[in-house]
Amino acid sequence: MQRLALFDLGNTLIDPDQASRRWVAEFAEKCDLGDETVEWLIELDRSVHPYCEVFFTRVREYFGPPDSVDALWSQHRKRMSHLVYCRPEALYGLTHPTMSAQSSSNFSA
């Protein structure tokens, strides 16, 4: 099997917002923060993105989890790799490259 690295610069292969929502929901449940906190955390994430250090600093200020900002950020990075899914149409295109090439050639005409 060949290894392949893909860089999704336009969020066409994955939906990072969905993964973030999953992480926020898990974090809120784990810290017993309540459902109403989920939307607040999502908005906070959007307002400071891509500055994760700012996000986790504010999370600690408001909710006081015992972990340091660095530890929270590290846990977030490790968990996100399990929460991100490839979009079905992108996965199909990656596993059927000849079909994708034919489809894209139709758009160039």
CNS distance restraints for C-alpha pairs under 8 A (distance, minus, plus):
assign (resid   8 and name CA) (resid  12 and name CA) 6.41 0.50 0.50
assign (resid   8 and name CA) (resid  13 and name CA) 6.07 0.50 0.50
assign (resid   8 and name CA) (resid  14 and name CA) 7.39 0.50 0.50
assign (resid  11 and name CA) (resid  15 and name CA) 6.06 0.50 0.50
assign (resid  11 and name CA) (resid  16 and name CA) 7.18 0.50 0.50
assign (resid  12 and name CA) (resid  87 and name CA) 7.78 0.50 0.50
assign (resid  12 and name CA) (resid  90 and name CA) 7.40 0.50 0.50
assign (resid  13 and name CA) (resid  86 and name CA) 5.50 0.50 0.50
assign (resid  13 and name CA) (resid  87 and name CA) 5.59 0.50 0.50
assign (resid  13 and name CA) (resid  90 and name CA) 5.43 0.50 0.50
assign (resid  13 and name CA) (resid  91 and name CA) 7.63 0.50 0.50
assign (resid  14 and name CA) (resid  84 and name CA) 6.73 0.50 0.50
assign (resid  14 and name CA) (resid  85 and name CA) 5.92 0.50 0.50
assign (resid  14 and name CA) (resid  86 and name CA) 4.73 0.50 0.50
assign (resid  14 and name CA) (resid  87 and name CA) 5.47 0.50 0.50
assign (resid  15 and name CA) (resid  19 and name CA) 6.77 0.50 0.50
assign (resid  15 and name CA) (resid  84 and name CA) 7.15 0.50 0.50
assign (resid  15 and name CA) (resid  85 and name CA) 7.28 0.50 0.50
assign (resid  15 and name CA) (resid  86 and name CA) 7.57 0.50 0.50
assign (resid  15 and name CA) (resid  87 and name CA) 7.28 0.50 0.50
assign (resid  16 and name CA) (resid  20 and name CA) 6.12 0.50 0.50
assign (resid  16 and name CA) (resid  84 and name CA) 6.65 0.50 0.50
assign (resid  17 and name CA) (resid  21 and name CA) 6.17 0.50 0.50
assign (resid  18 and name CA) (resid  22 and name CA) 6.28 0.50 0.50
assign (resid  18 and name CA) (resid  84 and name CA) 7.66 0.50 0.50
assign (resid  19 and name CA) (resid  23 and name CA) 6.24 0.50 0.50
assign (resid  19 and name CA) (resid  80 and name CA) 6.62 0.50 0.50
assign (resid  19 and name CA) (resid  83 and name CA) 5.12 0.50 0.50
assign (resid  19 and name CA) (resid  84 and name CA) 5.13 0.50 0.50
assign (resid  19 and name CA) (resid  85 and name CA) 7.75 0.50 0.50
assign (resid  20 and name CA) (resid  24 and name CA) 6.07 0.50 0.50
assign (resid  20 and name CA) (resid  42 and name CA) 7.65 0.50 0.50
assign (resid  20 and name CA) (resid  80 and name CA) 7.53 0.50 0.50
assign (resid  21 and name CA) (resid  25 and name CA) 6.11 0.50 0.50
assign (resid  21 and name CA) (resid  38 and name CA) 8.00 0.50 0.50
assign (resid  21 and name CA) (resid  42 and name CA) 6.77 0.50 0.50
assign (resid  22 and name CA) (resid  26 and name CA) 6.23 0.50 0.50
assign (resid  22 and name CA) (resid  83 and name CA) 6.81 0.50 0.50
assign (resid  23 and name CA) (resid  27 and name CA) 6.06 0.50 0.50
assign (resid  23 and name CA) (resid  76 and name CA) 7.55 0.50 0.50
assign (resid  23 and name CA) (resid  79 and name CA) 7.48 0.50 0.50
assign (resid  23 and name CA) (resid  80 and name CA) 6.95 0.50 0.50
assign (resid  23 and name CA) (resid  83 and name CA) 7.25 0.50 0.50
assign (resid  24 and name CA) (resid  28 and name CA) 6.02 0.50 0.50
assign (resid  24 and name CA) (resid  38 and name CA) 6.13 0.50 0.50
assign (resid  24 and name CA) (resid  41 and name CA) 6.75 0.50 0.50
assign (resid  24 and name CA) (resid  42 and name CA) 6.96 0.50 0.50
assign (resid  25 and name CA) (resid  29 and name CA) 6.18 0.50 0.50
assign (resid  25 and name CA) (resid  35 and name CA) 7.82 0.50 0.50
assign (resid  25 and name CA) (resid  38 and name CA) 5.94 0.50 0.50
assign (resid  26 and name CA) (resid  30 and name CA) 5.99 0.50 0.50
assign (resid  27 and name CA) (resid  31 and name CA) 6.09 0.50 0.50
assign (resid  28 and name CA) (resid  32 and name CA) 5.78 0.50 0.50
assign (resid  28 and name CA) (resid  33 and name CA) 4.87 0.50 0.50
assign (resid  28 and name CA) (resid  34 and name CA) 6.30 0.50 0.50
assign (resid  28 and name CA) (resid  35 and name CA) 7.26 0.50 0.50
assign (resid  28 and name CA) (resid  37 and name CA) 6.94 0.50 0.50
assign (resid  28 and name CA) (resid  38 and name CA) 6.40 0.50 0.50
assign (resid  29 and name CA) (resid  33 and name CA) 6.29 0.50 0.50
assign (resid  29 and name CA) (resid  34 and name CA) 6.78 0.50 0.50
assign (resid  29 and name CA) (resid  35 and name CA) 7.97 0.50 0.50
assign (resid  31 and name CA) (resid  65 and name CA) 7.49 0.50 0.50
assign (resid  33 and name CA) (resid  37 and name CA) 6.16 0.50 0.50
assign (resid  34 and name CA) (resid  38 and name CA) 7.38 0.50 0.50
assign (resid  35 and name CA) (resid  39 and name CA) 7.82 0.50 0.50
assign (resid  36 and name CA) (resid  40 and name CA) 7.15 0.50 0.50
assign (resid  37 and name CA) (resid  41 and name CA) 6.13 0.50 0.50
assign (resid  38 and name CA) (resid  42 and name CA) 6.23 0.50 0.50
assign (resid  39 and name CA) (resid  43 and name CA) 6.17 0.50 0.50
assign (resid  40 and name CA) (resid  44 and name CA) 6.12 0.50 0.50
assign (resid  41 and name CA) (resid  45 and name CA) 6.06 0.50 0.50
assign (resid  42 and name CA) (resid  46 and name CA) 6.27 0.50 0.50
assign (resid  43 and name CA) (resid  47 and name CA) 6.09 0.50 0.50
assign (resid  44 and name CA) (resid  48 and name CA) 6.34 0.50 0.50
assign (resid  44 and name CA) (resid  55 and name CA) 6.81 0.50 0.50
assign (resid  45 and name CA) (resid  49 and name CA) 5.63 0.50 0.50
assign (resid  45 and name CA) (resid  52 and name CA) 7.92 0.50 0.50
assign (resid  45 and name CA) (resid  55 and name CA) 6.09 0.50 0.50
assign (resid  48 and name CA) (resid  52 and name CA) 7.36 0.50 0.50
assign (resid  48 and name CA) (resid  54 and name CA) 6.65 0.50 0.50
assign (resid  48 and name CA) (resid  55 and name CA) 6.29 0.50 0.50
assign (resid  49 and name CA) (resid  55 and name CA) 7.75 0.50 0.50
assign (resid  51 and name CA) (resid  55 and name CA) 6.59 0.50 0.50
assign (resid  52 and name CA) (resid  56 and name CA) 6.15 0.50 0.50
assign (resid  52 and name CA) (resid  73 and name CA) 6.98 0.50 0.50
assign (resid  53 and name CA) (resid  57 and name CA) 5.98 0.50 0.50
assign (resid  53 and name CA) (resid  69 and name CA) 6.76 0.50 0.50
assign (resid  53 and name CA) (resid  70 and name CA) 7.72 0.50 0.50
assign (resid  53 and name CA) (resid  73 and name CA) 7.26 0.50 0.50
assign (resid  54 and name CA) (resid  58 and name CA) 6.22 0.50 0.50
assign (resid  55 and name CA) (resid  59 and name CA) 6.24 0.50 0.50
assign (resid  56 and name CA) (resid  60 and name CA) 6.13 0.50 0.50
assign (resid  56 and name CA) (resid  69 and name CA) 5.49 0.50 0.50
assign (resid  56 and name CA) (resid  72 and name CA) 6.68 0.50 0.50
assign (resid  56 and name CA) (resid  73 and name CA) 6.79 0.50 0.50
assign (resid  57 and name CA) (resid  61 and name CA) 6.24 0.50 0.50
assign (resid  57 and name CA) (resid  69 and name CA) 5.84 0.50 0.50
assign (resid  58 and name CA) (resid  62 and name CA) 6.15 0.50 0.50
assign (resid  59 and name CA) (resid  63 and name CA) 5.78 0.50 0.50
assign (resid  59 and name CA) (resid  64 and name CA) 7.17 0.50 0.50
assign (resid  59 and name CA) (resid  65 and name CA) 7.91 0.50 0.50
assign (resid  60 and name CA) (resid  64 and name CA) 4.51 0.50 0.50
assign (resid  60 and name CA) (resid  65 and name CA) 5.74 0.50 0.50
assign (resid  60 and name CA) (resid  68 and name CA) 7.88 0.50 0.50
assign (resid  60 and name CA) (resid  69 and name CA) 7.23 0.50 0.50
assign (resid  67 and name CA) (resid  71 and name CA) 5.79 0.50 0.50
assign (resid  67 and name CA) (resid  72 and name CA) 6.14 0.50 0.50
assign (resid  68 and name CA) (resid  72 and name CA) 6.18 0.50 0.50
assign (resid  69 and name CA) (resid  73 and name CA) 6.12 0.50 0.50
assign (resid  70 and name CA) (resid  74 and name CA) 6.05 0.50 0.50
assign (resid  71 and name CA) (resid  75 and name CA) 6.13 0.50 0.50
assign (resid  72 and name CA) (resid  76 and name CA) 6.11 0.50 0.50
assign (resid  73 and name CA) (resid  77 and name CA) 6.25 0.50 0.50
assign (resid  74 and name CA) (resid  78 and name CA) 6.31 0.50 0.50
assign (resid  75 and name CA) (resid  79 and name CA) 6.12 0.50 0.50
assign (resid  76 and name CA) (resid  80 and name CA) 5.98 0.50 0.50
assign (resid  77 and name CA) (resid  81 and name CA) 6.88 0.50 0.50
assign (resid  78 and name CA) (resid  82 and name CA) 7.63 0.50 0.50
assign (resid  79 and name CA) (resid  83 and name CA) 6.63 0.50 0.50
assign (resid  80 and name CA) (resid  84 and name CA) 6.18 0.50 0.50
assign (resid  86 and name CA) (resid  90 and name CA) 6.65 0.50 0.50
assign (resid  86 and name CA) (resid  91 and name CA) 6.10 0.50 0.50
assign (resid  87 and name CA) (resid  91 and name CA) 6.13 0.50 0.50
assign (resid  88 and name CA) (resid  92 and name CA) 6.09 0.50 0.50
assign (resid  89 and name CA) (resid  93 and name CA) 6.20 0.50 0.50
assign (resid  90 and name CA) (resid  94 and name CA) 6.16 0.50 0.50
assign (resid  91 and name CA) (resid  95 and name CA) 6.18 0.50 0.50
assign (resid  92 and name CA) (resid  96 and name CA) 5.89 0.50 0.50
assign (resid  93 and name CA) (resid  97 and name CA) 5.67 0.50 0.50
assign (resid  93 and name CA) (resid  99 and name CA) 7.11 0.50 0.50
assign (resid  93 and name CA) (resid 100 and name CA) 5.29 0.50 0.50
assign (resid  94 and name CA) (resid 100 and name CA) 7.86 0.50 0.50
assign (resid  96 and name CA) (resid 100 and name CA) 6.50 0.50 0.50
assign (resid  97 and name CA) (resid 101 and name CA) 6.05 0.50 0.50
assign (resid  98 and name CA) (resid 102 and name CA) 6.19 0.50 0.50
assign (resid  99 and name CA) (resid 103 and name CA) 6.16 0.50 0.50
assign (resid 100 and name CA) (resid 104 and name CA) 6.10 0.50 0.50
assign (resid 101 and name CA) (resid 105 and name CA) 6.13 0.50 0.50
assign (resid 102 and name CA) (resid 106 and name CA) 6.59 0.50 0.50
assign (resid 103 and name CA) (resid 107 and name CA) 7.09 0.50 0.50
assign (resid 104 and name CA) (resid 108 and name CA) 6.79 0.50 0.50
assign (resid 105 and name CA) (resid 109 and name CA) 6.89 0.50 0.50
